[in-house]
Amino acid sequence: MESRFKALGHPIHPILVPYAIGLLHVAVLFDLVGIVMGGGSWHELAFWMIVAGIVAGAAATVFGWADWSNLPEGTRAKAIGRMHGMGNGLVLLLYSASWLLRTPDPTHPGALPLILSFAGAALLGATGWLGGELVDRLRVGVDDGAHLDAPSSLSGRPADER
């Protein structure tokens, strides 16, 4: 099933997803360094990574929902996509709550915001796997007729052209 929304011939959702995943996981890494190093600017960096990750995740959500809504009802892809999307919605809520709780003093987040971020990162690993299942196993977002010698996405020719 091809994606409806593309940029330069590639689906937009998987272009945006790595930004959200990377930024949110880097926030957790910065928090871990902050714990080891005694806090301060590492936690503030995590605070801003969370902001950027939430924005990137929200943008990815728009295009992911558009692709999901095109999947046929009653398919495994529709069910996996629903779990993937709902799980990622929860990820964004966990990180948003963490961010809100940090706003009074981003350099000293306290235990609850850290726990929320760590839980968000763990769930993000699971929802990322579901996204991989959609693409790698169920071929969601893959051009019809894709093959190892398909013409460039920029050529304007269909993937199944030989």
Backbone hydrogen bonds in HBPLUS format (Angstrom, degrees):
<---DONOR---> <-ACCEPTOR-->    atom                        ^
c    i                          cat <-CA-CA->   ^        H-A-AA   ^      H-
h    n   atom  resd res      DA  || num        DHA   H-A  angle D-A-AA Bond
n    s   type  num  typ     dist DA aas  dist angle  dist       angle   num
A0141-GLY N   A0001-MET O   2.64 MM 140  5.49 136.3  1.82 157.4 170.7     1
A0012-ILE N   A0005-PHE O   3.08 MM   7  6.09 158.6  2.13 147.1 146.1     2
A0007-ALA N   A0010-HIS O   2.80 MM   3  5.36 154.1  1.87 151.1 154.2     3
A0010-HIS N   A0007-ALA O   3.09 MM   3  5.36 169.1  2.10 114.1 117.5     4
A0015-ILE N   A0012-ILE O   2.94 MM   3  5.06 136.0  2.14 103.6 117.3     5
A0016-LEU N   A0012-ILE O   3.10 MM   4  6.41 149.4  2.20 159.2 167.2     6
A0016-LEU N   A0013-HIS O   3.13 MM   3  5.40 124.6  2.45 104.1 116.7     7
A0017-VAL N   A0013-HIS O   3.06 MM   4  6.20 153.7  2.13 156.5 164.5     8
A0019-TYR N   A0016-LEU O   3.07 MM   3  5.66 133.1  2.30 115.9 127.4     9
A0021-ILE N   A0017-VAL O   2.97 MM   4  6.22 174.8  1.98 168.7 169.0    10
A0022-GLY N   A0018-PRO O   2.81 MM   4  5.72 162.5  1.84 141.9 148.0    11
A0023-LEU N   A0019-TYR O   2.86 MM   4  5.91 171.9  1.87 154.7 157.5    12
A0024-LEU N   A0020-ALA O   3.00 MM   4  6.02 167.1  2.01 152.4 156.3    13
A0025-HIS N   A0021-ILE O   2.96 MM   4  6.02 157.0  2.01 147.9 154.7    14
A0026-VAL N   A0022-GLY O   2.84 MM   4  5.93 153.0  1.91 149.0 157.1    15
A0027-ALA N   A0023-LEU O   3.00 MM   4  6.20 144.8  2.13 139.1 148.4    16
A0028-VAL N   A0024-LEU O   3.34 MM   4  6.68 150.7  2.43 137.7 143.6    17
A0029-LEU N   A0025-HIS O   3.00 MM   4  6.36 157.8  2.05 146.9 153.3    18
A0030-PHE N   A0026-VAL O   2.79 MM   4  6.05 161.2  1.83 155.2 159.6    19
A0031-ASP N   A0027-ALA O   2.92 MM   4  6.19 153.6  1.99 145.0 152.6    20
A0032-LEU N   A0028-VAL O   2.86 MM   4  6.16 155.3  1.92 150.8 157.6    21
A0033-VAL N   A0029-LEU O   2.92 MM   4  6.22 160.2  1.96 152.1 157.3    22
A0034-GLY N   A0030-PHE O   2.78 MM   4  5.98 153.5  1.85 145.0 153.6    23
A0035-ILE N   A0031-ASP O   2.83 MM   4  6.13 147.1  1.93 147.6 155.8    24
A0036-VAL N   A0032-LEU O   3.06 MM   4  6.35 163.6  2.08 149.9 153.5    25
A0037-MET N   A0033-VAL O   2.73 MM   4  5.86 160.9  1.77 156.1 162.1    26
A0038-GLY N   A0034-GLY O   2.87 MM   4  5.58 116.6  2.28 135.4 146.3    27
A0039-GLY N   A0034-GLY O   2.40 MM   5  4.11 149.3  1.49 137.7 140.2    28
A0043-HIS N   A0040-GLY O   3.09 MM   3  5.74 127.3  2.38 115.9 126.6    29
A0044-GLU N   A0040-GLY O   3.29 MM   4  6.65 150.6  2.38 142.4 150.9    30
A0045-LEU N   A0041-SER O   2.84 MM   4  6.08 153.5  1.91 149.3 155.7    31
A0046-ALA N   A0042-TRP O   3.01 MM   4  6.29 153.0  2.09 141.7 149.2    32
A0047-PHE N   A0043-HIS O   2.92 MM   4  6.19 152.1  2.00 143.4 150.7    33
A0048-TRP N   A0044-GLU O   3.18 MM   4  6.55 154.9  2.24 148.6 152.8    34
A0049-MET N   A0045-LEU O   2.92 MM   4  6.20 149.4  2.02 149.0 158.5    35
A0050-ILE N   A0046-ALA O   2.90 MM   4  6.13 152.3  1.98 152.8 159.6    36
A0051-VAL N   A0047-PHE O   3.22 MM   4  6.58 154.3  2.29 141.5 147.9    37
A0052-ALA N   A0048-TRP O   3.08 MM   4  6.32 170.8  2.09 150.2 151.5    38
A0053-GLY N   A0049-MET O   2.77 MM   4  5.91 154.1  1.84 146.2 154.6    39
A0054-ILE N   A0050-ILE O   2.86 MM   4  6.02 155.9  1.92 153.3 158.4    40
A0055-VAL N   A0051-VAL O   3.11 MM   4  6.39 161.0  2.15 150.8 155.8    41
A0056-ALA N   A0052-ALA O   2.94 MM   4  6.17 165.4  1.96 150.6 154.7    42
A0057-GLY N   A0053-GLY O   2.79 MM   4  5.89 155.5  1.85 143.7 151.4    43
A0058-ALA N   A0054-ILE O   2.84 MM   4  6.00 152.6  1.91 146.8 153.9    44
A0059-ALA N   A0055-VAL O   3.04 MM   4  6.31 157.9  2.09 149.0 154.6    45
A0060-ALA N   A0056-ALA O   2.94 MM   4  6.19 159.9  1.98 148.7 154.5    46
A0061-THR N   A0057-GLY O   2.90 MM   4  6.03 145.6  2.02 141.4 151.1    47
A0062-VAL N   A0058-ALA O   3.33 MM   4  6.65 149.9  2.42 146.0 150.9    48
A0064-GLY N   A0060-ALA O   2.84 MM   4  5.98 153.9  1.91 152.7 161.6    49
A0065-TRP N   A0061-THR O   2.81 MM   4  5.88 163.2  1.84 152.9 156.4    50
A0066-ALA N   A0062-VAL O   3.19 MM   4  6.40 155.4  2.25 137.7 144.6    51
A0067-ASP N   A0063-PHE O   3.05 MM   4  6.27 155.9  2.11 143.7 149.4    52
A0068-TRP N   A0064-GLY O   2.85 MM   4  6.04 163.8  1.87 151.6 156.7    53
A0069-SER N   A0065-TRP O   2.82 MM   4  5.97 159.2  1.87 153.8 158.6    54
A0070-ASN N   A0067-ASP O   3.12 MM   3  5.41 148.6  2.22 105.3 114.7    55
A0071-LEU N   A0068-TRP O   2.96 MM   3  5.40 161.3  2.00 115.5 121.7    56
A0079-ALA N   A0075-THR O   3.26 MM   4  6.62 158.9  2.31 146.8 151.7    57
A0080-ILE N   A0076-ARG O   2.83 MM   4  6.06 167.8  1.85 159.4 162.8    58
A0081-GLY N   A0077-ALA O   2.80 MM   4  5.79 159.2  1.84 144.5 151.4    59
A0082-ARG N   A0078-LYS O   2.94 MM   4  6.09 145.7  2.06 138.8 147.8    60
A0083-MET N   A0079-ALA O   3.07 MM   4  6.41 162.4  2.10 149.6 153.2    61
A0084-HIS N   A0080-ILE O   2.82 MM   4  6.03 162.3  1.85 154.1 159.9    62
A0085-GLY N   A0081-GLY O   2.86 MM   4  5.99 166.5  1.88 149.2 152.6    63
A0086-MET N   A0082-ARG O   2.86 MM   4  5.99 169.1  1.87 154.6 158.2    64
A0087-GLY N   A0083-MET O   2.84 MM   4  5.78 158.0  1.89 144.8 151.9    65
A0088-ASN N   A0084-HIS O   2.97 MM   4  6.13 154.7  2.04 143.4 150.6    66
A0089-GLY N   A0085-GLY O   2.87 MM   4  6.11 142.5  2.01 142.3 153.2    67
A0090-LEU N   A0086-MET O   3.00 MM   4  6.32 152.5  2.08 145.7 152.3    68
A0091-VAL N   A0087-GLY O   2.90 MM   4  6.24 148.7  2.00 142.8 152.5    69
A0092-LEU N   A0088-ASN O   2.98 MM   4  6.23 161.5  2.01 146.6 149.8    70
A0093-LEU N   A0089-GLY O   3.00 MM   4  6.31 147.7  2.11 141.7 151.2    71
A0094-LEU N   A0090-LEU O   2.85 MM   4  6.12 160.6  1.88 155.9 160.3    72
A0095-TYR N   A0091-VAL O   2.99 MM   4  6.26 170.1  2.00 158.6 160.6    73
A0096-SER N   A0092-LEU O   2.86 MM   4  5.88 149.4  1.95 138.5 148.0    74
A0097-ALA N   A0093-LEU O   2.89 MM   4  6.06 159.6  1.93 149.8 154.5    75
A0098-SER N   A0094-LEU O   2.97 MM   4  6.21 157.5  2.02 145.4 152.2    76
A0099-TRP N   A0095-TYR O   2.83 MM   4  6.05 159.2  1.87 148.0 153.7    77
A0100-LEU N   A0096-SER O   2.86 MM   4  6.13 165.8  1.88 152.7 156.2    78
A0101-LEU N   A0097-ALA O   2.99 MM   4  6.15 161.2  2.02 151.5 156.0    79
A0102-ARG N   A0098-SER O   3.12 MM   4  6.31 129.0  2.40 138.6 151.7    80
A0102-ARG N   A0099-TRP O   3.01 MM   3  5.10 135.8  2.22  99.2 112.1    81
A0103-THR N   A0100-LEU O   3.28 MM   3  5.35 146.7  2.40  99.8 108.8    82
A0105-ASP N   A0102-ARG O   3.03 MM   3  5.77 130.3  2.28 124.7 135.4    83
A0108-HIS N   A0105-ASP O   3.03 MM   3  5.71 164.1  2.06 125.2 129.8    84
A0115-ILE N   A0111-ALA O   2.89 MM   4  6.14 161.2  1.93 160.2 166.2    85
A0116-LEU N   A0112-LEU O   2.93 MM   4  6.16 162.2  1.96 157.6 162.1    86
A0117-SER N   A0113-PRO O   3.05 MM   4  6.24 157.7  2.10 143.6 149.2    87
A0118-PHE N   A0114-LEU O   2.89 MM   4  6.12 164.3  1.92 154.9 159.3    88
A0119-ALA N   A0115-ILE O   2.87 MM   4  6.04 156.9  1.93 149.4 155.8    89
A0120-GLY N   A0116-LEU O   2.89 MM   4  6.06 152.7  1.96 142.7 150.9    90
A0121-ALA N   A0117-SER O   2.87 MM   4  6.16 151.8  1.95 149.1 156.5    91
A0122-ALA N   A0118-PHE O   3.03 MM   4  6.29 156.2  2.09 145.2 151.1    92
A0123-LEU N   A0119-ALA O   2.97 MM   4  6.20 167.3  1.99 152.9 156.3    93
A0124-LEU N   A0120-GLY O   2.84 MM   4  5.95 149.4  1.93 142.4 151.9    94
A0125-GLY N   A0121-ALA O   3.09 MM   4  6.37 141.9  2.24 141.5 150.0    95
A0125-GLY N   A0122-ALA O   3.19 MM   3  5.27 127.1  2.48  95.9 108.9    96
A0126-ALA N   A0122-ALA O   3.37 MM   4  6.81 152.1  2.46 143.5 149.8    97
A0126-ALA N   A0123-LEU O   3.03 MM   3  5.13 115.2  2.47  96.8 112.1    98
A0127-THR N   A0123-LEU O   2.88 MM   4  6.23 162.6  1.91 157.9 163.0    99
A0128-GLY N   A0124-LEU O   2.85 MM   4  5.81 145.8  1.97 139.5 148.8   100
A0129-TRP N   A0125-GLY O   3.13 MM   4  6.35 148.0  2.24 138.0 145.6   101
A0130-LEU N   A0126-ALA O   3.11 MM   4  6.50 152.5  2.19 143.3 150.6   102
A0131-GLY N   A0127-THR O   2.97 MM   4  6.28 149.7  2.07 141.5 149.6   103
A0132-GLY N   A0128-GLY O   2.95 MM   4  6.29 150.7  2.04 145.5 153.5   104
A0133-GLU N   A0129-TRP O   2.87 MM   4  6.21 147.1  1.98 146.8 156.7   105
A0134-LEU N   A0130-LEU O   2.99 MM   4  6.33 151.1  2.07 146.4 153.5   106
A0135-VAL N   A0131-GLY O   3.15 MM   4  6.47 158.2  2.20 148.7 153.3   107
A0136-ASP N   A0132-GLY O   2.72 MM   4  5.58 151.5  1.80 152.0 159.4   108
A0137-ARG N   A0133-GLU O   3.07 MM   4  5.05 143.7  2.20 119.5 130.1   109
A0138-LEU N   A0133-GLU O   3.07 MM   5  6.44 142.6  2.21 154.5 165.2   110
A0140-VAL N   A0134-LEU O   2.86 MM   6  5.43 174.3  1.87 144.2 142.3   111
A0139-ARG N   A0135-VAL O   3.15 MM   4  4.56 129.2  2.42 112.2 117.5   112
A0142-VAL N   A0139-ARG O   3.45 MM   3  5.36 164.0  2.48 114.5 114.1   113
A0146-ALA N   A0143-ASP O   3.15 MM   3  5.41 148.5  2.25 135.2 129.9   114
A0150-ALA N   A0147-HIS O   3.18 MM   3  5.32 159.7  2.22 120.3 117.2   115
A0155-SER N   A0152-SER O   3.05 MM   3  5.29 159.3  2.10 107.5 114.1   116
A0161-GLU N   A0158-PRO O   3.14 MM   3  5.59 165.4  2.16 114.4 118.0   117
